[in-house]
Amino acid sequence: MAAGTLTLSSKLSPFPYSAIAIAAYTEKSEVVYDEAATGVLLDLNGSTSDTEEEIVHILAKAGGLSEDSAKAASFFALAKTLRTAIAVPEIVTALDSLDDHLAWRTYVVGHDITSADWILWGALKSSGKTVGLLKNGKHVHLSRWSSHLESLDSTQAALAGLTAAKANKARGTKVAAGFALGLEGGEMGKVVTRFPPEPSGYLHIGHAKAAMLNQYFAKMYQGKLIIRFDDTNPSKEKTEFEETILEDLELLDIRGDVVTHTSDYFDQLYDLAIKMIETGKAYADDTEREQMQLERREGIASAHRDDTAEDNLRHFAEMKTGSAEGLRWCLRAKMSVDNPNKALRDPVIYRCNPKPHHRTGDKWKIYPTYDFACPVVDSIEGVTHALRTNEYRDRNPQYSWMIDALGLRKVNIWDFSRLNFIYTLLSKRKLHEFVNNGQVRGWDDPRFPTVRGIRRRGLTVEALRQFMLLQGPSQAIVSLEWDTIWALNKKVIDPIAPRYWAITEDKKVPVTIKGGPTAIEVKNLPKHKKNPDVGEKKTVYSSTILIDQEDAKSFEDQEEVTLMDWGNAIVRSKSVDASGNVISIEMDLHLEGDFKKTKKKITWLSQSTSEYPLIPVTLLDYDYLITKKKLEENDNVKDFITPVTEFRESALADANVKDLTKGDYLQFERKGYFIFDNVNDEDGRLEFIRIPDGKAANLASKAGPNPPAAPASAEASTKDRVPATPHAENVTKMYKVDSVYGDNIQHVDHGTNMYKMDSIYKV
């Protein structure tokens, strides 16, 4: 665990990236963001340091990073040059030197990461000019080295912590961003973790945290991850759920070294239960459920607690047959009657269930409970560290008792906090109700917190991973806002999301451009102005274009505006109907105009042609399924169901969207980020789901604390309101998002006599 604290403000400039990165990498210091801090301060073992260079040296030494101090000194000096250099030629010279140095080296000094690597990486990261120069592709070795350091889980977690601190609304408060994770007694190559989902539903975002942490530690210690299905309740479990859980894990890039089932061990578990009865550590009980709950609550012993082993074995044998008599009984561990920890008050460890099991059929009529099976199978399978949410903390002594009672190998327990989000249900039972009642379309509905639901909504695996690692070893049980995770997601998709345009269909306004091309012209433009690797798109120019009503209403007479990717134009006339809506506009093209002086930059679409038709699309947005941030134990979910949760907006998009494939990310400029979902079978329209961007205003519940019969906001009034569909599908197969923007980007150069627009949007 962390031995020190690194305190700083997220607003520092230049930002000390080296310090937070090495703190995360060495796990010797927890990073705490205090927006009142004026500098960076390391407090380690009672000593303090307040310069980035000194902090990097100290943490490198504390973390046992090997280095040649003589060689490292020259690179620290080079890092200082990179930070202070103003002239581009001076920076380029330094970059050239580093690139040559790294041509045949993995790291700056020696064969391992040292303080020299982190100080240089931080210097490069903190300089906008340097970052820009590295994007020109002329320093391949330096870029490879920098990308490697930034791709490390520890670095990603450090950067995620910084993003969270910047997004935190309570400025001036301290925000922990620790990544001092470690497993007690963990040995390299020997750690075995397990993720034990019950195959009774689909994985949700809470399960994702558990799965990712288990995989993280298995990889950290070069150990093994077991995916084990806890299939001990035939009333709720299905093979279908096992298949979808494995699909969900695949979507999260999680693959176990082995897949097992608790049912693989039913024979051994049965024998161990017999052993517990014979040794006086378990007894059969037929006390009615309500009475048993009362007795456990009040600390009253069961009437059967002191029955003989022979009687208990006889009742347990009757349970095994699944007879009417056997159904009355259960098997309880003989732990305690009145322990202050009620989890230790003789819990049930076996119960009778005559329903066929999806794997073992009719062989068994009795099944172990999770509390009994989990510690036993963990020990048998060689698990070294059982990761459990801290809601199980009261049951941790119970877990250890089972292992001790049977003389099995001990297993370490590592607690972490459960994820809870506002306006979000994570209960499998309640999620089942939404599906079965037709309030959502299925388990992959974008309103659902299931893995496939949030992936369909546009959440990337990388953002999810960063968010989970950001939680670190926190034990706090809080209801989290959604803003941080979506803000992280925006940072992931923004650099690679192609840009397209769309105009609201029933609000479109035709504009006649005087001085425009006499015939349709097409020009190839980058899909992403800052990332040419995303590819090119075709932009169509004509003398008649369409713009949004909202933009048209904002124009003043004779106002000069900028038509994005084209140039300036002057509004000459505007026709308005009796209700105040603009029905047409005339503009004069004014390419000599300065786009820097215009207040309005407008997206537009050229008139539809047979070769380049405008594509009918539907833009979908969603509200939370419930209207209350946090439901209490006695709350009835039905009282807090949001009446309208899906909003559909018809629009027209440029023809380039036809090249998209399911699961592609994109941005409709000035409208937001979207993910291409599917083609509607009924009307043939392409459907795009809006991806939240992390801004609090966009994440607020549209229903409010007392939802009206129909949304009344100006924004909502432009959209169709669609109640939850009655056509629920219980089984859905999630698509595989193999590529973010497809593998078939076409670079076609059409000849055009159109003027060049290179000067309008430089990057």
Backbone hydrogen bonds, N-H to C=O, Kabsch-Sander energy under -0.5 kcal/mol:
donor,donor_aa,acceptor,acceptor_aa,energy
3,A,28,K,-0.8
4,G,28,K,-1.1
5,T,43,D,-2.3
6,L,30,E,-3.4
7,T,5,T,-0.6
7,T,41,L,-2.9
8,L,32,V,-1.9
12,L,9,S,-1.2
17,Y,15,F,-2.1
19,A,16,P,-0.5
20,I,16,P,-1.5
21,A,17,Y,-2.3
22,I,18,S,-2.4
23,A,19,A,-1.8
24,A,20,I,-1.9
25,Y,21,A,-2.3
26,T,22,I,-2.5
27,E,23,A,-1.3
28,K,23,A,-0.6
29,S,23,A,-0.8
30,E,4,G,-2.7
32,V,6,L,-3.1
32,V,30,E,-0.5
33,Y,175,V,-2.7
34,D,8,L,-2.5
34,D,32,V,-0.7
35,E,33,Y,-0.5
35,E,173,T,-0.7
37,A,34,D,-2.3
41,L,7,T,-2.4
42,L,49,S,-3.2
43,D,5,T,-2.8
43,D,41,L,-0.5
44,L,42,L,-0.6
44,L,47,S,-3.0
45,N,3,A,-0.8
47,S,44,L,-2.0
49,S,42,L,-1.8
55,I,51,T,-2.5
56,V,52,E,-2.4
57,H,53,E,-2.0
58,I,54,E,-2.6
59,L,55,I,-2.7
60,A,56,V,-2.1
61,K,57,H,-2.1
62,A,58,I,-2.6
63,G,59,L,-2.2
64,G,61,K,-1.1
65,L,60,A,-2.7
66,S,64,G,-0.5
69,S,67,E,-0.9
72,A,68,D,-2.9
73,A,69,S,-1.7
74,S,70,A,-0.8
74,S,71,K,-0.6
75,F,71,K,-1.1
76,F,72,A,-2.0
77,A,73,A,-1.9
78,L,74,S,-1.8
79,A,75,F,-2.2
80,K,76,F,-1.7
81,T,77,A,-1.8
82,L,78,L,-2.2
83,R,79,A,-1.8
84,T,80,K,-1.9
85,A,81,T,-2.3
91,I,87,A,-1.6
92,V,88,V,-3.0
93,T,89,P,-2.2
94,A,90,E,-1.7
95,L,91,I,-2.5
96,D,92,V,-2.8
97,S,93,T,-2.1
98,L,94,A,-2.1
99,D,95,L,-2.7
100,D,96,D,-2.3
101,H,97,S,-2.1
102,L,98,L,-2.1
103,A,100,D,-1.0
105,R,102,L,-0.9
107,Y,110,G,-0.6
112,D,109,V,-0.6
118,W,114,T,-1.5
119,I,115,S,-2.6
120,L,116,A,-1.9
121,W,117,D,-2.7
122,G,118,W,-2.5
123,A,119,I,-1.7
124,L,120,L,-2.4
125,K,121,W,-2.5
126,S,122,G,-1.9
127,S,123,A,-0.5
127,S,124,L,-0.9
128,G,126,S,-0.6
131,V,127,S,-2.4
132,G,128,G,-2.1
133,L,129,K,-2.4
134,L,130,T,-2.2
135,K,131,V,-0.8
135,K,132,G,-0.6
136,N,133,L,-1.3
137,G,134,L,-1.1
143,S,139,H,-2.5
144,R,140,V,-2.2
145,W,141,H,-2.2
146,S,142,L,-2.6
147,S,143,S,-2.8
148,H,144,R,-1.9
149,L,145,W,-2.0
150,E,146,S,-2.2
151,S,147,S,-1.7
152,L,148,H,-0.7
152,L,149,L,-0.7
156,Q,152,L,-2.6
157,A,153,D,-2.4
158,A,154,S,-2.1
159,L,155,T,-2.6
160,A,156,Q,-2.3
161,G,157,A,-2.1
162,L,158,A,-1.7
163,T,159,L,-2.3
164,A,160,A,-2.4
165,A,161,G,-2.1
166,K,162,L,-2.3
167,A,163,T,-2.0
168,N,164,A,-1.1
171,R,169,K,-1.8
173,T,170,A,-1.8
175,V,33,Y,-2.4
176,A,174,K,-0.5
177,A,31,V,-3.1
181,L,179,F,-2.3
184,E,182,G,-0.5
186,G,183,L,-2.3
189,G,221,Y,-4.4
190,K,187,E,-2.3
191,V,187,E,-0.9
193,T,224,K,-2.6
195,F,226,I,-2.8
200,S,198,E,-2.6
205,I,449,P,-2.2
207,H,204,H,-0.5
208,A,204,H,-1.8
209,K,205,I,-1.3
210,A,206,G,-1.4
211,A,207,H,-2.9
212,M,208,A,-2.7
213,L,209,K,-2.6
214,N,210,A,-2.2
215,Q,211,A,-2.2
216,Y,212,M,-2.8
217,F,213,L,-2.5
218,A,214,N,-1.9
219,K,215,Q,-2.4
220,M,216,Y,-2.7
221,Y,217,F,-2.2
222,Q,219,K,-1.3
223,G,218,A,-3.6
224,K,191,V,-2.1
226,I,193,T,-2.4
227,I,258,V,-2.7
228,R,195,F,-2.0
228,R,226,I,-0.7
229,F,227,I,-0.5
229,F,260,T,-2.6
230,D,197,P,-2.3
230,D,228,R,-0.6
231,D,229,F,-1.9
232,T,230,D,-1.3
236,K,233,N,-1.6
237,E,233,N,-1.3
238,K,199,P,-1.9
242,E,238,K,-1.2
243,E,239,T,-2.1
244,T,240,E,-2.2
245,I,241,F,-2.4
246,L,242,E,-2.1
247,E,243,E,-1.8
248,D,244,T,-2.8
249,L,245,I,-2.5
250,E,246,L,-2.0
251,L,247,E,-2.1
252,L,248,D,-1.2
253,D,250,E,-1.7
254,I,249,L,-3.0
255,R,253,D,-0.5
257,D,225,L,-2.8
258,V,225,L,-1.1
260,T,227,I,-2.7
262,T,229,F,-2.6
264,D,261,H,-1.4
265,Y,262,T,-2.1
266,F,263,S,-1.3
269,L,265,Y,-2.9
270,Y,266,F,-2.3
271,D,267,D,-2.2
272,L,268,Q,-2.3
273,A,269,L,-2.0
274,I,270,Y,-2.1
275,K,271,D,-2.0
276,M,272,L,-2.1
277,I,273,A,-1.9
278,E,274,I,-2.7
279,T,275,K,-1.9
280,G,277,I,-1.5
281,K,276,M,-3.0
282,A,276,M,-0.8
283,Y,332,R,-2.4
285,D,330,C,-2.7
292,M,288,E,-3.0
293,Q,289,R,-2.5
294,L,290,E,-2.0
295,E,291,Q,-2.7
296,R,292,M,-2.6
297,R,293,Q,-2.3
298,E,294,L,-2.5
299,G,295,E,-1.1
300,I,295,E,-2.9
305,R,302,S,-1.5
307,D,304,H,-1.9
312,N,308,T,-2.4
313,L,309,A,-2.7
314,R,310,E,-2.0
315,H,311,D,-2.4
316,F,312,N,-2.4
317,A,313,L,-2.2
318,E,314,R,-1.8
319,M,315,H,-2.2
320,K,316,F,-1.8
321,T,317,A,-0.9
321,T,318,E,-0.5
322,G,318,E,-0.7
322,G,319,M,-1.2
323,S,318,E,-1.0
327,L,323,S,-2.2
328,R,324,A,-0.5
328,R,325,E,-1.2
329,W,326,G,-1.4
330,C,285,D,-1.8
331,L,350,Y,-2.5
332,R,283,Y,-3.1
333,A,347,P,-2.7
334,K,281,K,-2.7
335,M,333,A,-1.5
336,S,344,L,-0.7
342,K,340,P,-1.0
344,L,341,N,-2.3
345,R,342,K,-1.5
346,D,344,L,-1.7
349,I,331,L,-3.3
350,Y,331,L,-1.6
351,R,367,Y,-2.0
352,C,329,W,-0.6
353,N,365,K,-3.6
357,H,361,G,-2.5
361,G,357,H,-1.7
363,K,360,T,-1.6
367,Y,351,R,-2.6
369,T,349,I,-1.8
372,F,369,T,-0.7
373,A,369,T,-2.9
374,C,370,Y,-2.6
376,V,372,F,-1.3
377,V,373,A,-3.1
378,D,374,C,-2.6
379,S,375,P,-2.0
380,I,376,V,-2.4
381,E,377,V,-2.9
382,G,379,S,-0.9
383,V,378,D,-2.3
384,T,192,V,-1.9
385,H,192,V,-1.8
386,A,412,N,-3.6
387,L,385,H,-0.7
388,R,386,A,-0.6
388,R,414,W,-2.1
390,N,416,F,-2.2
392,Y,389,T,-2.4
393,R,390,N,-1.1
395,R,392,Y,-1.6
396,N,392,Y,-0.6
396,N,393,R,-1.3
399,Y,395,R,-2.2
400,S,396,N,-2.3
401,W,397,P,-2.3
402,M,398,Q,-2.1
403,I,399,Y,-1.5
404,D,400,S,-2.5
405,A,401,W,-3.1
406,L,402,M,-1.3
407,G,403,I,-0.5
407,G,404,D,-0.9
408,L,403,I,-2.4
412,N,384,T,-2.2
414,W,386,A,-2.5
416,F,388,R,-1.6
417,S,474,S,-1.5
420,N,478,V,-0.6
422,I,480,L,-2.2
423,Y,629,K,-1.7
424,T,421,F,-1.1
424,T,629,K,-0.6
431,L,427,S,-2.4
432,H,428,K,-2.6
433,E,429,R,-1.5
434,F,430,K,-1.7
435,V,431,L,-1.9
436,N,432,H,-3.1
437,N,433,E,-2.4
438,G,435,V,-1.3
439,Q,434,F,-2.0
440,V,434,F,-1.0
443,W,729,E,-0.6
445,D,442,G,-1.6
448,F,445,D,-2.4
451,V,203,L,-3.0
454,I,450,T,-2.8
455,R,451,V,-2.0
456,R,452,R,-1.8
457,R,453,G,-1.5
458,G,454,I,-0.5
458,G,455,R,-0.9
459,L,454,I,-2.6
464,L,460,T,-2.1
465,R,461,V,-2.8
466,Q,462,E,-2.5
467,F,463,A,-2.4
468,M,464,L,-2.4
469,L,465,R,-2.6
470,L,466,Q,-2.0
471,Q,467,F,-1.2
472,G,468,M,-0.7
472,G,469,L,-0.8
474,S,471,Q,-1.8
478,V,476,A,-0.8
480,L,420,N,-4.1
480,L,478,V,-0.8
486,W,482,W,-1.8
487,A,483,D,-2.3
488,L,484,T,-2.3
489,N,485,I,-1.8
490,K,486,W,-2.1
491,K,487,A,-1.5
492,V,488,L,-1.2
493,I,489,N,-2.4
494,D,490,K,-2.6
496,I,493,I,-1.2
497,A,493,I,-1.5
499,R,527,K,-3.0
500,Y,667,Q,-2.9
503,I,652,L,-2.7
505,E,650,S,-2.0
507,K,504,T,-1.0
508,K,505,E,-1.0
509,V,547,I,-2.4
511,V,545,I,-3.0
512,T,585,I,-2.6
513,I,511,V,-0.5
513,I,543,S,-3.6
514,K,512,T,-0.7
514,K,587,M,-3.3
516,G,513,I,-1.1
521,E,541,Y,-2.3
523,K,539,T,-2.3
525,L,537,K,-2.7
527,K,535,G,-2.7
528,H,535,G,-0.5
531,N,528,H,-1.2
534,V,531,N,-1.8
535,G,532,P,-1.6
537,K,525,L,-3.3
539,T,523,K,-2.9
539,T,537,K,-0.5
540,V,538,K,-0.5
541,Y,521,E,-3.4
545,I,511,V,-2.5
546,L,605,L,-3.0
547,I,509,V,-2.0
549,Q,507,K,-1.3
552,A,548,D,-2.4
553,K,549,Q,-2.8
554,S,550,E,-0.9
554,S,551,D,-0.6
555,F,551,D,-0.7
555,F,552,A,-1.0
558,Q,571,V,-1.9
559,E,556,E,-2.0
561,V,559,E,-0.6
561,V,569,A,-2.8
562,T,600,K,-2.6
563,L,561,V,-0.5
563,L,567,G,-3.2
564,M,562,T,-0.8
564,M,602,I,-2.3
566,W,563,L,-1.9
567,G,563,L,-1.7
569,A,561,V,-2.5
570,I,588,D,-2.7
571,V,559,E,-2.8
572,R,570,I,-0.6
572,R,586,E,-2.4
573,S,586,E,-1.6
575,S,584,S,-2.7
577,D,581,N,-2.8
580,G,577,D,-1.8
583,I,575,S,-2.8
584,S,575,S,-1.2
585,I,510,P,-1.5
586,E,573,S,-2.3
587,M,512,T,-2.8
588,D,570,I,-2.4
589,L,514,K,-2.9
589,L,587,M,-0.5
590,H,568,N,-3.0
593,G,590,H,-1.9
595,F,593,G,-0.7
597,K,594,D,-1.7
598,T,595,F,-0.7
601,K,599,K,-0.5
602,I,562,T,-3.2
602,I,600,K,-0.6
605,L,546,L,-1.9
607,Q,544,T,-1.9
609,T,612,Y,-1.2
615,I,653,A,-2.9
617,V,651,A,-2.9
618,T,686,L,-2.9
619,L,649,E,-3.2
620,L,618,T,-0.6
620,L,688,F,-3.3
621,D,647,F,-2.3
623,D,645,T,-2.1
626,I,423,Y,-0.6
627,T,640,F,-2.4
635,D,632,E,-1.6
637,V,635,D,-0.6
639,D,636,N,-1.9
640,F,637,V,-2.2
641,I,638,K,-0.7
642,T,625,L,-2.6
645,T,722,V,-0.5
646,E,722,V,-1.1
647,F,621,D,-2.9
648,R,720,D,-2.2
649,E,619,L,-2.1
651,A,617,V,-2.6
652,L,503,I,-2.7
653,A,615,I,-2.6
654,D,501,W,-1.6
657,V,654,D,-1.8
658,K,655,A,-1.8
659,D,656,N,-1.8
660,L,657,V,-1.5
663,G,676,F,-3.2
664,D,661,T,-2.1
665,Y,740,V,-1.3
666,L,674,F,-2.2
667,Q,498,P,-2.6
668,F,672,G,-2.1
669,E,500,Y,-2.5
669,E,667,Q,-1.0
671,K,668,F,-2.6
672,G,668,F,-1.8
673,Y,691,I,-0.5
674,F,666,L,-2.9
675,I,689,I,-1.9
676,F,664,D,-2.6
677,D,675,I,-0.5
677,D,687,E,-2.6
678,N,687,E,-1.0
680,N,678,N,-0.5
680,N,685,R,-2.9
684,G,680,N,-1.9
686,L,616,P,-1.6
687,E,678,N,-3.1
688,F,618,T,-2.9
689,I,675,I,-2.5
690,R,620,L,-3.1
690,R,688,F,-0.5
691,I,673,Y,-3.1
698,N,695,K,-0.9
699,L,695,K,-0.9
699,L,696,A,-0.9
700,A,696,A,-0.9
717,S,713,S,-1.8
718,T,715,E,-1.3
719,K,716,A,-1.9
720,D,648,R,-3.0
722,V,646,E,-2.6
722,V,720,D,-0.6
728,A,726,P,-1.3
729,E,441,R,-2.6
730,N,728,A,-0.5
732,T,730,N,-0.5
734,M,732,T,-0.6
737,V,735,Y,-0.6
738,D,736,K,-1.6
748,V,746,Q,-0.8
749,D,747,H,-0.5
750,H,748,V,-0.9
760,I,757,M,-1.8
761,Y,757,M,-0.7
